Amino acid sequence: MSMLPPTAVFRFPWEVNSIKEGESVRTFGRLVCYQPDESKATLTAQHASKEHRVFVQTQFVEPFNPIIGAQYLVLGETEMYEGVGVMVRARVLNCVDGVNTALLQKAIAEQRSFFAERESKQGEVAQPQDVT
């Protein structure tokens, strides 16, 4: 019997560096660098006035035809690498060029809000009420 990895939560690129090692994650960014000899890619995303980088290990998704400058969505697990920090070991790396990133960010925020609301409602139901 094999165990499936836990469900990957959508994280903004600027949140990836704060994720624990081994956690499943989904994130996005513009491909700015691909090093096929090292099986590494770099995605970037702009937030406020800062550019954030997500480093991706591409060994499990190769061969793939990288399009520098295109938007990509990555699904994988986080790993710690010396000198780099957090890197996502990609299980899926899809080109989603043309996606409206502002709408994607809004959808992620709405999904988080929905899950938080659902979780709080489940917590209320699980709590037995005092009847006196």
MDTraj code that builds the backbone (N, CA, C; nanometers):
import mdtraj as md
import numpy as np

residues = "MET SER MET LEU PRO PRO THR ALA VAL PHE ARG PHE PRO TRP GLU VAL ASN SER ILE LYS GLU GLY GLU SER VAL ARG THR PHE GLY ARG LEU VAL CYS TYR GLN PRO ASP GLU SER LYS ALA THR LEU THR ALA GLN HIS ALA SER LYS GLU HIS ARG VAL PHE VAL GLN THR GLN PHE VAL GLU PRO PHE ASN PRO ILE ILE GLY ALA GLN TYR LEU VAL LEU GLY GLU THR GLU MET TYR GLU GLY VAL GLY VAL MET VAL ARG ALA ARG VAL LEU ASN CYS VAL ASP GLY VAL ASN THR ALA LEU LEU GLN LYS ALA ILE ALA GLU GLN ARG SER PHE PHE ALA GLU ARG GLU SER LYS GLN GLY GLU VAL ALA GLN PRO GLN ASP VAL THR".split()
xyz = np.array([
    [0.0850, -0.1184, 0.0000],
    [0.0000, 0.0000, 0.0000],
    [0.0893, 0.1244, 0.0000],
    [0.0708, 0.2113, -0.0983],
    [0.1522, 0.3326, -0.1048],
    [0.0742, 0.4515, -0.0510],
    [0.1474, 0.5421, 0.0093],
    [0.0853, 0.6626, 0.0640],
    [0.1005, 0.7758, -0.0361],
    [-0.0061, 0.8484, -0.0554],
    [-0.0009, 0.9658, -0.1412],
    [0.0526, 1.0834, -0.0624],
    [0.1205, 1.1765, -0.1297],
    [0.1664, 1.2962, -0.0580],
    [0.0454, 1.3793, -0.0161],
    [0.0599, 1.4622, 0.0862],
    [-0.0519, 1.5451, 0.1307],
    [-0.0933, 1.6439, 0.0209],
    [-0.2157, 1.6925, 0.0326],
    [-0.2680, 1.7892, -0.0635],
    [-0.1810, 1.9143, -0.0624],
    [-0.1476, 1.9619, -0.1794],
    [-0.0637, 2.0811, -0.1908],
    [-0.1501, 2.2064, -0.1766],
    [-0.1052, 2.2966, -0.0921],
    [-0.1740, 2.4225, -0.0686],
    [-0.1131, 2.5276, -0.1607],
    [-0.1983, 2.6133, -0.2183],
    [-0.1473, 2.7226, -0.3002],
    [-0.0757, 2.8223, -0.2110],
    [0.0454, 2.8564, -0.2472],
    [0.1241, 2.9577, -0.1764],
    [0.1688, 3.0615, -0.2777],
    [0.1681, 3.1856, -0.2348],
    [0.2219, 3.2905, -0.3194],
    [0.3737, 3.2733, -0.3250],
    [0.4367, 3.3135, -0.4335],
    [0.5828, 3.2978, -0.4447],
    [0.6592, 3.3621, -0.3294],
    [0.6085, 3.4704, -0.2732],
    [0.6765, 3.5375, -0.1634],
    [0.6565, 3.4652, -0.0301],
    [0.5770, 3.3586, -0.0277],
    [0.5570, 3.2793, 0.0933],
    [0.6371, 3.1489, 0.0930],
    [0.6902, 3.1111, -0.0212],
    [0.7548, 2.9804, -0.0359],
    [0.8735, 2.9630, 0.0579],
    [0.9516, 3.0677, 0.0799],
    [1.0709, 3.0550, 0.1647],
    [1.0386, 3.0306, 0.3117],
    [0.9130, 3.0503, 0.3517],
    [0.8762, 3.0294, 0.4921],
    [0.8096, 2.8935, 0.5153],
    [0.8091, 2.8077, 0.4139],
    [0.7443, 2.6768, 0.4239],
    [0.8438, 2.5747, 0.4781],
    [0.7914, 2.4817, 0.5594],
    [0.8761, 2.3762, 0.6148],
    [0.9214, 2.2801, 0.5048],
    [1.0338, 2.2170, 0.5284],
    [1.0865, 2.1179, 0.4343],
    [0.9913, 1.9975, 0.4268],
    [0.9698, 1.9495, 0.3049],
    [0.8861, 1.8325, 0.2834],
    [0.7391, 1.8628, 0.2643],
    [0.7003, 1.9883, 0.2786],
    [0.5599, 2.0269, 0.2634],
    [0.5236, 2.0358, 0.1147],
    [0.4046, 1.9869, 0.0798],
    [0.3568, 1.9977, -0.0582],
    [0.3083, 2.1397, -0.0829],
    [0.3369, 2.1901, -0.2021],
    [0.3053, 2.3291, -0.2331],
    [0.2699, 2.3442, -0.3806],
    [0.1825, 2.4402, -0.4078],
    [0.1531, 2.4846, -0.5439],
    [0.1840, 2.6330, -0.5481],
    [0.2561, 2.6739, -0.6506],
    [0.2864, 2.8158, -0.6656],
    [0.3047, 2.8480, -0.8135],
    [0.3363, 2.9711, -0.8426],
    [0.3444, 3.0161, -0.9817],
    [0.4548, 3.1192, -0.9963],
    [0.4894, 3.1513, -1.1194],
    [0.5871, 3.2554, -1.1470],
    [0.6284, 3.2542, -1.2924],
    [0.7018, 3.3561, -1.3292],
    [0.7528, 3.3695, -1.4654],
    [0.8896, 3.3027, -1.4726],
    [0.9088, 3.2139, -1.5704],
    [1.0363, 3.1440, -1.5868],
    [1.1415, 3.2418, -1.6380],
    [1.2464, 3.2613, -1.5580],
    [1.3523, 3.3542, -1.5976],
    [1.4845, 3.2841, -1.6239],
    [1.4969, 3.1594, -1.5744],
    [1.6218, 3.0881, -1.5927],
    [1.5959, 2.9384, -1.5888],
    [1.6616, 2.8653, -1.6786],
    [1.6541, 2.7196, -1.6770],
    [1.7938, 2.6657, -1.7034],
    [1.8410, 2.5787, -1.6145],
    [1.9728, 2.5176, -1.6275],
    [1.9531, 2.3667, -1.6438],
    [1.9445, 2.3181, -1.7682],
    [1.9154, 2.1761, -1.7906],
    [2.0226, 2.0826, -1.7358],
    [2.1493, 2.1262, -1.7355],
    [2.2569, 2.0410, -1.6850],
    [2.2462, 2.0184, -1.5342],
    [2.1823, 2.1114, -1.4628],
    [2.1632, 2.0995, -1.3183],
    [2.0190, 2.0670, -1.2810],
    [1.9300, 2.0590, -1.3794],
    [1.7862, 2.0353, -1.3564],
    [1.7282, 2.1374, -1.2597],
    [1.7562, 2.2642, -1.2872],
    [1.7077, 2.3725, -1.2022],
    [1.6445, 2.4819, -1.2870],
    [1.5380, 2.5387, -1.2316],
    [1.4713, 2.6515, -1.2963],
    [1.4462, 2.7583, -1.1910],
    [1.4312, 2.8806, -1.2358],
    [1.4002, 2.9913, -1.1463],
    [1.2763, 3.0619, -1.1971],
    [1.1772, 3.0756, -1.1078],
    [1.0556, 3.1503, -1.1373],
    [1.0589, 3.2788, -1.0564],
    [1.0011, 3.3849, -1.1104],
    [0.9928, 3.5101, -1.0359],
    [0.8494, 3.5615, -1.0368],
    [0.8196, 3.6424, -0.9362],
    [0.6892, 3.7093, -0.9280],
    [0.7090, 3.8420, -0.8570],
    [0.6333, 3.9397, -0.8982],
    [0.6402, 4.0733, -0.8408],
    [0.5340, 4.0863, -0.7322],
    [0.5734, 4.1370, -0.6163],
    [0.4786, 4.1658, -0.5083],
    [0.5188, 4.2982, -0.4473],
    [0.4259, 4.3932, -0.4504],
    [0.4550, 4.5302, -0.4085],
    [0.5705, 4.5803, -0.4953],
    [0.6796, 4.6209, -0.4352],
    [0.7917, 4.6716, -0.5157],
    [0.9074, 4.5729, -0.5201],
    [0.8841, 4.4504, -0.4743],
    [0.9927, 4.3535, -0.4652],
    [0.9697, 4.2350, -0.5585],
    [1.0783, 4.1854, -0.6172],
    [1.0719, 4.0660, -0.7012],
    [1.1118, 3.9456, -0.6163],
    [1.0274, 3.8434, -0.6194],
    [1.0516, 3.7231, -0.5400],
    [1.0876, 3.6079, -0.6318],
    [1.1816, 3.5253, -0.5881],
    [1.2288, 3.4119, -0.6676],
    [1.1867, 3.2804, -0.6037],
    [1.1490, 3.1866, -0.6889],
    [1.1192, 3.0502, -0.6464],
    [1.2125, 2.9593, -0.7251],
    [1.2913, 2.8814, -0.6536],
    [1.3842, 2.7891, -0.7172],
    [1.3166, 2.6528, -0.7291],
    [1.3302, 2.5925, -0.8470],
    [1.2587, 2.4685, -0.8770],
    [1.3565, 2.3619, -0.9245],
    [1.3498, 2.2434, -0.8645],
    [1.4259, 2.1259, -0.9078],
    [1.3379, 2.0564, -1.0126],
    [1.3860, 2.0435, -1.1356],
    [1.3030, 1.9958, -1.2470],
    [1.3286, 1.8506, -1.2875],
    [1.4056, 1.7782, -1.2099],
    [1.4458, 1.6420, -1.2468],
    [1.3275, 1.5513, -1.2788],
    [1.2177, 1.5589, -1.2024],
    [1.1035, 1.4698, -1.2222],
    [1.0132, 1.5098, -1.3389],
    [1.0323, 1.6295, -1.3956],
    [0.9449, 1.6762, -1.5046],
    [1.0188, 1.6871, -1.6374],
    [1.1418, 1.6416, -1.6409],
    [1.2196, 1.6495, -1.7640],
    [1.1964, 1.5263, -1.8497],
    [1.2092, 1.5394, -1.9783],
    [1.2431, 1.6615, -2.0514],
    [1.1193, 1.7507, -2.0674],
    [1.1406, 1.8786, -2.0622],
    [1.0333, 1.9730, -2.0924],
    [1.0898, 2.0861, -2.1757],
    [1.0023, 2.1514, -2.2482],
    [1.0433, 2.2573, -2.3396],
    [1.0221, 2.3923, -2.2712],
    [1.1244, 2.4466, -2.2057],
    [1.1067, 2.5712, -2.1312],
    [1.0873, 2.6903, -2.2244],
    [1.0000, 2.7789, -2.1832],
    [0.9771, 2.9038, -2.2559],
    [1.0139, 3.0169, -2.1604],
    [1.1320, 3.0715, -2.1796],
    [1.1788, 3.1793, -2.0928],
    [1.0853, 3.2991, -2.1086],
    [1.0399, 3.3513, -1.9955],
    [0.9496, 3.4662, -1.9955],
    [0.8034, 3.4269, -1.9822],
    [0.7725, 3.2979, -1.9910],
    [0.6340, 3.2518, -1.9799],
    [0.5981, 3.2249, -1.8339],
    [0.4699, 3.2299, -1.8048],
    [0.4196, 3.1992, -1.6707],
    [0.4104, 3.0480, -1.6530],
    [0.4496, 2.9998, -1.5357],
    [0.4431, 2.8574, -1.5046],
    [0.3750, 2.8366, -1.3702],
    [0.3099, 2.7225, -1.3593],
    [0.2501, 2.6768, -1.2342],
    [0.3262, 2.5521, -1.1935],
    [0.3702, 2.5453, -1.0680],
    [0.4489, 2.4311, -1.0209],
    [0.3801, 2.3676, -0.9007],
    [0.3832, 2.2348, -0.8991],
    [0.3307, 2.1545, -0.7888],
    [0.4420, 2.0617, -0.7454],
    [0.4741, 2.0618, -0.6163],
    [0.5817, 1.9758, -0.5684],
    [0.6016, 1.9866, -0.4192],
    [0.7135, 1.9333, -0.3722],
    [0.7469, 1.9353, -0.2317],
    [0.8694, 2.0235, -0.2096],
    [0.8733, 2.0866, -0.0940],
    [0.9848, 2.1758, -0.0626],
    [1.1018, 2.0974, -0.0052],
    [1.2211, 2.1429, -0.0380],
    [1.3454, 2.0859, 0.0134],
    [1.4402, 2.2012, 0.0446],
    [1.5267, 2.1796, 0.1404],
    [1.6271, 2.2801, 0.1746],
    [1.7553, 2.2502, 0.0972],
    [1.8112, 2.3516, 0.0335],
    [1.9372, 2.3386, -0.0393],
    [2.0339, 2.4428, 0.0130],
    [2.1570, 2.3987, 0.0365],
    [2.2592, 2.4901, 0.0848],
    [2.2877, 2.5979, -0.0193],
    [2.2941, 2.7204, 0.0265],
    [2.3240, 2.8313, -0.0615],
    [2.2032, 2.8842, -0.1377],
    [2.0948, 2.8076, -0.1416],
    [1.9747, 2.8488, -0.2136],
    [1.8604, 2.8748, -0.1166],
    [1.8482, 2.7886, -0.0174],
    [1.7341, 2.7960, 0.0743],
    [1.6295, 2.6946, 0.0314],
    [1.5065, 2.7372, 0.0269],
    [1.3965, 2.6473, -0.0095],
    [1.3901, 2.6310, -0.1605],
    [1.3798, 2.5067, -0.2030],
    [1.3622, 2.4753, -0.3447],
    [1.2427, 2.3822, -0.3564],
    [1.1633, 2.3995, -0.4622],
    [1.0483, 2.3131, -0.4850],
    [1.0898, 2.2014, -0.5804],
    [1.0769, 2.0761, -0.5348],
    [1.1038, 1.9612, -0.6217],
    [0.9756, 1.9368, -0.7003],
    [0.9758, 1.9786, -0.8265],
    [0.8550, 1.9783, -0.9087],
    [0.8093, 1.8376, -0.9452],
    [0.6821, 1.8135, -0.9274],
    [0.6168, 1.6920, -0.9780],
    [0.5344, 1.7283, -1.1007],
    [0.4895, 1.8542, -1.1045],
    [0.4169, 1.9088, -1.2201],
    [0.4710, 2.0482, -1.2442],
    [0.4998, 2.0795, -1.3685],
    [0.5452, 2.2129, -1.4076],
    [0.4760, 2.2455, -1.5391],
    [0.3704, 2.3249, -1.5308],
    [0.2885, 2.3566, -1.6482],
    [0.3055, 2.5014, -1.6902],
    [0.3168, 2.5211, -1.8196],
    [0.3168, 2.6558, -1.8749],
    [0.1722, 2.7045, -1.8763],
    [0.1487, 2.8183, -1.8114],
    [0.0143, 2.8769, -1.8076],
    [0.0216, 3.0202, -1.8588],
    [0.1024, 3.0398, -1.9620],
    [0.1218, 3.1738, -2.0160],
    [-0.0116, 3.2315, -2.0601],
    [-0.0335, 3.3559, -2.0265],
    [-0.1591, 3.4217, -2.0596],
    [-0.2538, 3.4282, -1.9414],
    [-0.2216, 3.3561, -1.8329],
    [-0.3077, 3.3612, -1.7151],
    [-0.2992, 3.5014, -1.6538],
    [-0.4107, 3.5489, -1.6063],
    [-0.4151, 3.6786, -1.5402],
    [-0.3710, 3.6580, -1.3955],
    [-0.2483, 3.6967, -1.3628],
    [-0.1938, 3.6690, -1.2297],
    [-0.2681, 3.7447, -1.1202],
    [-0.3213, 3.8625, -1.1513],
    [-0.3994, 3.9362, -1.0507],
    [-0.5248, 3.8569, -1.0138],
    [-0.5905, 3.7979, -1.1135],
    [-0.7084, 3.7153, -1.0847],
    [-0.6702, 3.5863, -1.0133],
    [-0.5564, 3.5281, -1.0485],
    [-0.5096, 3.4080, -0.9803],
    [-0.4834, 3.4385, -0.8327],
    [-0.4199, 3.5500, -0.8047],
    [-0.3941, 3.5889, -0.6661],
    [-0.5244, 3.6112, -0.5907],
    [-0.6209, 3.6734, -0.6565],
    [-0.7519, 3.6959, -0.5938],
    [-0.8213, 3.5622, -0.5666],
    [-0.8121, 3.4683, -0.6610],
    [-0.8742, 3.3361, -0.6435],
    [-0.8101, 3.2613, -0.5271],
    [-0.6780, 3.2713, -0.5128],
    [-0.6087, 3.2066, -0.4016],
    [-0.6550, 3.2666, -0.2689],
    [-0.6670, 3.3983, -0.2637],
    [-0.7132, 3.4654, -0.1415],
    [-0.8565, 3.4232, -0.1078],
    [-0.9427, 3.4142, -0.2086],
    [-1.0815, 3.3712, -0.1869],
    [-1.0864, 3.2266, -0.1383],
    [-1.0035, 3.1402, -0.1965],
    [-0.9999, 3.0003, -0.1544],
    [-0.9551, 2.9902, -0.0085],
    [-0.8547, 3.0660, 0.0295],
    [-0.8082, 3.0660, 0.1685],
    [-0.9187, 3.1118, 0.2625],
    [-0.9886, 3.2155, 0.2222],
    [-1.0981, 3.2675, 0.3033],
    [-1.2072, 3.1621, 0.3206],
    [-1.2417, 3.0940, 0.2123],
    [-1.3430, 2.9891, 0.2166],
    [-1.3006, 2.8766, 0.3107],
    [-1.1766, 2.8295, 0.2969],
    [-1.1284, 2.7209, 0.3822],
    [-1.1246, 2.7622, 0.5294],
    [-1.0822, 2.8863, 0.5574],
    [-1.0779, 2.9345, 0.6956],
    [-1.2190, 2.9414, 0.7540],
    [-1.3136, 2.9905, 0.6751],
    [-1.4530, 2.9990, 0.7210],
    [-1.5102, 2.8599, 0.7449],
    [-1.4852, 2.7684, 0.6532],
    [-1.5342, 2.6310, 0.6675],
    [-1.4742, 2.5643, 0.7910],
    [-1.3458, 2.5872, 0.8137],
    [-1.2792, 2.5284, 0.9288],
    [-1.3359, 2.5833, 1.0599],
    [-1.3636, 2.7132, 1.0632],
    [-1.4183, 2.7719, 1.1857],
    [-1.5600, 2.7207, 1.2119],
    [-1.6380, 2.6989, 1.1077],
    [-1.7731, 2.6439, 1.1247],
    [-1.7668, 2.4998, 1.1730],
    [-1.6713, 2.4219, 1.1237],
    [-1.6566, 2.2838, 1.1683],
    [-1.6126, 2.2799, 1.3141],
    [-1.5312, 2.3754, 1.3538],
    [-1.4875, 2.3842, 1.4928],
    [-1.6031, 2.4144, 1.5861],
    [-1.6968, 2.4989, 1.5400],
    [-1.8145, 2.5315, 1.6210],
    [-1.9043, 2.4105, 1.6381],
    [-1.9211, 2.3317, 1.5322],
    [-2.0063, 2.2133, 1.5371],
    [-1.9443, 2.1070, 1.6264],
    [-1.8126, 2.0942, 1.6250],
    [-1.7441, 1.9918, 1.7032],
    [-1.7458, 2.0226, 1.8523],
    [-1.7599, 2.1498, 1.8898],
    [-1.7620, 2.1890, 2.0294],
    [-1.8995, 2.1603, 2.0900],
    [-1.9081, 2.0739, 2.1908],
    [-2.0371, 2.0501, 2.2555],
    [-2.0766, 2.1744, 2.3361],
    [-2.2030, 2.2096, 2.3284],
    [-2.2520, 2.3260, 2.4007],
    [-2.3040, 2.2821, 2.5366],
    [-2.2803, 2.3665, 2.6358],
    [-2.3292, 2.3384, 2.7719],
    [-2.4794, 2.3593, 2.7770],
    [-2.5492, 2.2584, 2.8229],
    [-2.6932, 2.2688, 2.8401],
    [-2.7210, 2.2557, 2.9886],
    [-2.7749, 2.3605, 3.0486],
    [-2.8032, 2.3546, 3.1925],
    [-2.9474, 2.3742, 3.2225],
])
top = md.Topology()
chain = top.add_chain()
for i, resn in enumerate(residues, 1):
    res = top.add_residue(resn, chain, resSeq=i)
    for name in ("N", "CA", "C"):
        top.add_atom(name, md.element.get_by_symbol(name[0]), res)
traj = md.Trajectory(xyz[None], top)
